[in-house]
Amino acid sequence: MLADEERQTLINRVKEMKEHEIHFINELNDREEERQRQRLQSALEDAVKMIPPVLDQKAFEVLGQEVAASPMDHWEDVIPERCKMKFECNELGEVTDVLWHPNGKYFFTAGNDKKIKMFELLNENYVKKCTFTGANQTVTRIDMDPETKHILGSSNDYAVRIWSIDDQRHRAAFTGHTDKVNSAKFFASGKKIASGSQDRTIKIWDIGSNRCAKTFFPGSTVLDIGTNDRYGMPLISAHFDKNVRFWDTRCDAPVNSVLLNGKVTSLFLSPDYQTVLCLSRDETLSLIDLRNYNILHIYSAEQFRTSSDSSRCVISPGGKYCAAGSADGQIFIWNIATTKLEKILYKNAHEGSAVLSLAWHPAGNMILSGDRKKTCCIWK
């Protein structure tokens, strides 16, 4: 009885500490937001003084913000030719993940500096819009909910966190893993989160109650997570033991698994949700059919080398191409249907530093890449 009381007291103390932490982080974000607002107000006042008078107001049309906020239509998959923009987006080192907003106007980066940063793409330039803080170690993976209101980040500090995109406020922290969280994704229409950890477990978190709803025990380190609300099994996991496992969240054991020839570092669902692309440490990518769990295609190249256990792969929005970054700073692009190596984006942009993360622009005409030494490149 005494042990139960002590346990409950300890749980209450931990909850109070977490609430204090979230409150403190939100206060920091509020102060930073106020500073940014004041700087912006000052800049606007200076800019207004420099605007010449408008002679014919009827000659101008103002477009509402709804246009920018709506998802971008996919045009056509285009293989980029060269690096158009190159910049340091990280104070410390690895750019572990990159992500485009569905409207194509904004993008996000995460890395060793324990932060998620949001940038705006402006023609041939970029502007940093805001920073999401609160993680205590490297942010390993980022994802956005279907309504594009929240962004999540998994972290090496054993936690998964959610922030509001509009005000950068820290909304929730999900703790329960006992080792680094390598990946996390929204699923169930944004109502739940799936996370995979170095502790060899997969956890399902209910966002409404902030509780762990279920824990799976695959028996191997989870290197990446994929979620699929539209076809087949809703949960896919990539593992250190070379297996890709497929889970029905109502069952305790995987429904199926596919054994590859190396540690599986990354998963990426095709636009039609019927195949999943897997990157592994045997220097290949494999395309698995989710209807029958057969391997449809394998992609490889003589010079391609998977750069790390956290290297990411990507499929173009139209499903025509797949790509992955190499340990020597190059980016390899293959034709999905024929497996032909279509292009290598050369290493003069990343200067030989291993490319860890990739994201294809929603319009299909650009690739965003992040490397081991602070640098992001936009290829077009």
N, C-alpha and C positions, 0 to 999 in steps of 0.2 A: 504493500500500500504506500509506504514511504517512498519507494523507488518510483512509483507512478506519479506521485506528487512532484518529486524532483524532476522527473522527465518532462512533465507538463510545464513546470516553471521554466526549465531550460528552453523549451519550444517557444514559450511566450517571450522570453528574452531575445531569442533569435529573431522572432517576428518584429519585435520593437526595434531591434538594430537595423533590420532591413527597411522598415518604414522610415527610420531616421536617415538612412543612406539615400533612399529615393527622394525624401524631402530636401536633403542637402543638395543633391544633384540638380533637382528642379530649381532651387534657389539660384544656383550657379548659372543655369541656362537662362533664367529670367533676367539676371543681371547682364549677361552677355547679349541677350536679345534687346534689352533697353539701350545698351551701348551702341549696338548696330543701328537701332532705330534713330538714335540721336545723330549718329554719323550720316545716315541716309537723309534725315531731315535737313541737316546742314548742307549736304551736297545738292539736294533738290532746290533749296533756297538760292544757292549760288548759281545753279543751272537756270533757274527761272529768270534771274537777272540778265542772263546772256541770250535769252530767246528773242528773236526779232518779232515784230508784230505780224499776225496772220492777215493777209490782205483779202483772201477769199475763203471763208470758213466752209463754204459749200463744196470746195474742191477736195475736202478731206473726209475720210471715213474712219471711224474708230471701231476696231474689232474688239469684241468682248473677250474676257479671260477664258471663257468656256472653250474657245478654239484651242488654246494652249493646253488646257487641262484634259481634253479628250484624247483617247488612245490614237496613236498614229496609224494610218492605213499602211499596210505593207505594199511596197511598190514592186520591186523585183530584186531577187538575190544577185548581188554584184560582188565580185572578188575585188577587194581593195588593191590599189597599185603601190601606194607609198605612205609613209608616215607624214601626216599633215600637221599634227600637234604633238609636242613632247613636253612633259612637265613633271616636277617632283610633287607628289601628292601625299607624302608620308615623311614625318620627321625622323623616323628611326631606321626603317629597312623594308621588309617584305610587304608588297601589296598583295594580300592574300585573296581578295575577291573584288570584283567590279560588277556593276549592275546598271542597266539602262532603265529609266522610267518608261512605262509604256507609251507616253506621249512623245518620246524621242528628244525632248527638250532638255531633260536633266539626266545626270548620271551620278552614281554613288561609288565610293571606294572604301576599302577597309584594310587594316593591316596591323603591323607591330606597334604602331603608336597608340593602340587601344581606342581608336576613334573610328567613327563612320563619318565621311565627309560627302556633302552634296554639292555638285557643280551644275552650272547652267551653261549649255552650249550656245554660243552666239556666233553664227556664221563660221568664220575661221578663227574663233577665239573661244575662251572659256572664262567663267567667273565663279569663284567659290561662293556658295550661297550660305551654307551653315555647317555646323559640326554637331554630331550626336555623341555625347560623352557619358561615362558611367561604368564602362568595362574596366576591369582592373588588370587585365592582361590582353594579349593579342586577340583581336576580333577575327575569327576564322572564316565565317560564312555570313552572307547577308541575303535577305529575301524581303519581298514586299507583298502585302496582302492584296487580294483581288480588287478591293475598292481603292487601292493606292493611298490609303490614309495612314498606314503604319509601316514601319520598317523594323525588322528584327535582326539581331546579331548574336551568333553563338561565339563563345569565347573560351580561351584557355584557362579562365578563372572558374571553370566548372559550371557556368551559368549561361542562360539564354535570356536576352532582354528585348523589350519592345519599346519603341519611341513613336510619338506622334510626329508625322512629317511636317505639318503646318507650323507647330510651335516648338519642336525639338524636345518636348517634355518626355522624361523617362516615365513610362506608364506601368511597367511590370518587370519583375525579375523572376525567372523560373529556376530554382535551385533544387538539387537532388542527385545530380551526377557526382561521382566521387573522383573524377579525373577530367582532363581536358575535353571540351565539347567541340568536336571537329566539324559538325554540320548541323543545320536546323532549317526547317522549311514550314511555311504555312500549309495547311490543308483543311479539308472539310469546309470549303468555301470561306476560309479565313477564320473559322471558329476554333480551330485547334492548331497545335504545333507539334511536329515530330522532330526529335533531336537524337543524334548519334554521337557516342563518346568513346574516348580511349578506355573507359572502364568496361567496355564490351557489352553495353546495354543500349537499347533504344527506348526512349520515353515519349509517351503521348501526353501532351499538356492541354488541359481545357482552359481556354483564355477567359471564359466567363467567371470561373471560380478560382483561377490561378493555381489549380491543383494538378498533380500528376494523375492522369486517368488510367494509365496502363504502362507496364514496363515489360519489354521483351528481352530475352537473354540469348542472343545468337551465339555466344561463346567465342567471338572474335572481335577485335577492335573495329569500330565503325569509322570508315574514312569519309563517307559521304552518304547523304540521304536524298531520295527522290520521292515526290508525292504526285499522285495521279488521281484526280477527282472524276475523270471522265471515262476511263477504260481499264478493265482488268483490276488487278490488285491495287489498292490505294496507296501502298507504301512499298518502297524499294530501298534496299541498303547495299552499300559497297563495303567490302571488308579486306582486312589485312590477310586473311587466309585464302585470298584469291576468288572468293565466292561473291556472286550477286544474289541476294535473297529477296524473295517476293512475299509480302505479308498481307493477310486479311486481318484487319484490326480486331476482329471478333475471336480470332484464334491465338493460341499461345505460341505455336510453332510456325515456321515459314511454310507457305503453301507450295513453294517450289524454290529451286536454286540453280544457278548456272555457274559452273567452275571454269574460270579463265586461267591463263598461264602466268599471271603475276598479280601482285597486290592491286586491288581496284581502287583508284584514287578519286574518280569522278564519275558522276551520272548526269545525263542530260536527256530529257524527254523530247521526242520529235514533235513538231507542231500539230500532227494529227493524233498524238497520244498513243500510237500503236507500236512504237518502237522506242528503245532506250539506248543511247550511246554510252559506252563505258570506256574509260581510259585506264590502262594498267601499266605496271612497272616493267612489263616485258617489251616495252617500246611499241605497243600496238593499241589501236582503238577497235572495239567490237560493237556491232549493231545487233541488238537482241530483239526478236519479234515477241511482243507481249501477248500475242494470241496463242502461241505454242511453245514459247521459251527456247526457240532455236536461234542459233547465231546466223544472221543473214549475210553479213559482210565483215571482213577484217581490213583495217586500213593501216598501212605501215610505209616507211621510207627509210632509205639507207642511213641518212644523217639524223633522223629523228630520235631524240632521247627524252623520255619522260623525266621532268626536272626534279620532282619530289613526290612525297606521299600526299601532298595537298594540291598537286597540279590539276587544273580544270580543263574540260573540253566543252565544245559548244556546237550547236547546229544552227544554221542560218534560218531566219524566220519563215522562208518559203520551203524549207526542208531540202534544198538542193545541194548544199555543201555542209561539211563538218570541218572543224579546225581544232588544233591544240598547239600550245606553246612548247618549245624545246629547251633543253638545258643550256644550249649555246646562244640563246636569245632570238632564235628564229621562230616564225609561226608557219605551220604547215596547214595547207588547205586541200581537202580531198573532195571529189565528186561522190556524193552519197550513193547514187545508183550504180556507178561503174567502178568505184574505188580508185579511180585514177587520181594521182597527185596533180592537182591543177596549178598550184602556185606555192612558192616559199617566199614569205615576207622576210627580208634579210635583216641581219643583225646590226646594221649601222644605227638603228633607232635605239635598241636596248643595249647596244655596245657589249654584246657577249654575255649579259646578265640573264640568268634563267627566267623565262616567262612562266609565271605561275597561274595567272587568271586571265580569262577572256570573256567578252560579252559582245554579241552581234547587235547592231542597231536595229530597232523595230522596223525601219524602212528597208533594211536589207543591204544598205550601201556603205556601211562603216563597221569597223571592229575596234573595240576598246580593249587594250591589253595592259596588264600590270606585271612588274618584274620583281626580282629579289632585292633590288637596290633603289627603292623609293619611287621609281619612275613609272608613269603611265604614258601610253601612246595612243593616239587616235589615227587609225589607218583609213584612207579613203581612195 
